[in-house]
Amino acid sequence: MDARDARPLPFALDRSSCMDRNRLVLAALVFTAAALCSTVAPARADVVGIVRGTLTGADRRPLPQVAVTLTGERVALTATTGEDGRFAFARVPFGRYRLAARGPAGTASATVEVASDAVVDVALIAAPVIGRATATATGVRGTPVSQNAFGANRLAALPRNDRLDAVVEQVPGVVRFSYDEPVAHGFHGLSYELDGAPLPQSTSSNFAQLIDPRNAQAVEVFTGAFPAEFGGSRQGAIVNVISGGTDAGARGGALTLGGGELGTADVRLTQRFTSGKAQIALAFNGSRTGRGLDSPSRDAQHDDSSASDQFLRIAVPLSERNLLALDLSNQYSSFQIPINLRANDPNSPLVAAPGTDDVQNEYDRFASLSFTRTSRDGNGYVRVVPWARYNRVSYNGDLERDVQAFVNNGDGTTTPQNGLRQDRTASYAGLRISTFHASDRHAIKAGIDLTQENVRSNALIRITGAPDFVDNAAQRGTQTGIYVEDKWTPAARLAINAGVRWDRSTGYVGGAQLGPRIEINDEVAPGTVLHAYYGRLYSAPGLEDTRRDAVVTQTASSAAPVYDLKPERDTYVELGIARTFRPGLRGYVNAFNRTAVNVLDTTQLANTPLFAVFNNAVGRVRGAELRVDGSSPRSDLGISATFSRAEAGGVSGSTFLFPPQSAGDITLQPEDHDQRWEANAFATRRFGAGLRSFATLQTEYGTGFPVQFQNGQGRLPAHWLVDASVGRQPDRAARSLGYTLSVDNLLDHRFLIKANNGFNTTQWNAPRRIVLRITAPW
């Protein structure tokens, strides 16, 4: 079967009872939103901070009843000062903004940078000549040291802006591993949120991305200093996505057609419109390529993939202070599993039988409905977010040919391989409730996250000369997180962000932890902040990541199953310094140390490219990172470099050939994703009429991953990549076309990402790919 021949399931149809429940939930959400679409204010995103301050004259007296505006990419907000000159914007999506006021006493302006949950205080002083004040990214209650943001203009100019993973991998501390999996600060597993609602992600089997970044208006990445509101799942980094799309304009639509090398073809259709007070955004994407996954051979064979997704967002301001927003997402992806047919390939000893046709299909549906009520004084809000997700992964193994595969041992002997078929379905239902309020010295946030997951999995492993090993399982589990945190400012230049979080999980294996978090930011000089953080983290294994021990010689398929994954518990410490050189240009240096027990690590399942999760008894990563980030109307710049040492020891349980109690030696050895030096840089220049044209150059350098996993110091050669893009954004008013010409791996540099070592198969990076996309707006 060709991956391109597979067909997605209809959005509203599924045979399982779990899907029936999800269908009813989705239908109810759609009906509710449609019923409210008769009632025009900006559709504010749910991942926000507060911008507030005072407006005074040159004599320092407050100026009442003056309009203050806050403008940024697709955001235009207005507030009026009170009798004391105070103003507040309670729900500002993260990003860079211009704050301005004009009144009888003159004008004033400021440049502000906002992160999620940031409190940015600004003192505006009006004067006959424009007065300027700057609320910087390193303000003690503003943007934290470890936050990195990508707005719509920056996203649109990146060469690989159709992959969320590729965007995340531009920030320090994040390494691009095999199958485009980001590894942050030496640990697998990132947590994703869409418009403030969680997007639970399994590690074991997914090749598809959670959301196309072209559906995002902005992406924010936290690589450390995690506040207490985040927890419960693995969090090498936190990725917040604001939906809205990279296509400019609040109304109208666009059609994009693209094609290029390696069999690449894609189509994108977007439409934005209003209905009464409701703002509605639709996006449809479809793509196909002949080089879908990292291949075990330099020239890929059997590597077609296709994907399609549909996204809908409806935002309805119910009143000046109340907002209702609905997100719906439906995705389908299909991947051929690449094979190696060369029996004497020195880099890939795993040899497949000719005609082997393994294919993986993935189905994903997500819905969230958020209600937000802003406080009367503009300094706080309450949010309630029910959400649901359905995910199905079907691995269609070609069992007849899979068992003909073999490993060339290099001494004239071979080892026969096995085959796999798997069909796994996971459904989630969750509720997030949070409240936030800021006073002069405190910004208190509290909340609760409730999640229930149901998983059903049918798996079969076929081994020549042995009975089929069957693992048919069904399980229900829950996760509960309760937290409270406070950003306390005892002095104008000192902020202490303290919080505590309680996590509890149930399922195959339960656990709980009470974890403190504390962060101190001290502005030792104007624009310079010293930073320190300590936190205890708890990460429960996903039910879909928990597999039965497949030790056929010890555990027959008819015996009682053993599911032995344990929750991971981490201690994370950061020390750093950040400097804002001018508005839009900042840099930081950060040192980090993370120690963990029961590390949730990954290996590959049998001779497939599927990830299987297991525990390491202990793990540790130490490192330092540098980031310089600049933005102006004409240019964007990002430079990052990371040195780290990721180690682990005490392999146990899961798919390995020994029970967890015999883990034995726990001497720390390099992780398979341990890349000591990683550097990234990108630069974008905008030019032409309206600065709609752009050119971007992007580079990546890495020192290579270990050849042996936790067994020796040998490493693959260092590698580097260059990507580039040029283009012009479409002009909707002039009805002029836009285009993007992007080149991945500009110099066609081929290198080994990983070599077969018993834990992983051999994988090569993709060759050069040139793609041209044309966009027609209306």
Secondary structure, 3 states (H helix, E strand, C coil): CCHHHCCCCCCCCCCCHHHHHHHHHHHHHHHHHHHHCCCCCCCCCCCEEEEEEEEECCCCCECCCCEEEEEECCEEEEEECCCCCEEEEEEEECEEEEEEEEECCEEEEEEEEECCCCEEEEEEECECCCEEEEECCCCCCCCCCCEEEECHHHHHHCCCCCCHHHHHCCCCCEEECHHHCEEECCECCCEEEECCEEECCCCCCCCCCCCCHHHEEEEEEECCCCCCCCCECCCCCEEEEEECCCCCCCCEEEEEEEEECCCEEEEEEEEEEEECCEEEEEEEEEEEECCCCCECCCCCCCCCEEEEEEEEEEEEECCCCEEEEEEEEEEEEEEECCCCCCCCCCCCCEECCCCCCCEEEEEEEEEEEEEEEECCCCCEEEEEEEEEEEEEEEEECCHHHHCCCEEECCCCCEEECEEEEEEEEEEEEEEEEEEEEECCCCEEEEEEEEEEEEEEEEEEEEECCCCCEEEEEEEEEEEEEEEEEEEEEEECCEEEEEEEEEEEEECCCCEEEEEEEEEEEEEEECCEEEEEEEEEEEECCCHHHCCCCCCCCCCCCCCCCCCCCCCEEEEEEEEEEEEEEECCEEEEEEEEEEEEEEEEEEEECCCCCCEEEEEEEEEEEEEEEEEEEEECCCEEEEEEEEEEEEEEEEEECCCCCCCHHHCCCCCCEECCCCCCEEEEEEEEEEECHHHCEEEEEEEEEECCCECCCCCCCCECCCEEEEEEEEEECCECCCCECEEEEEEECCCCCCCEEECCCCCCCCEECCCCEEEEEEEEEC
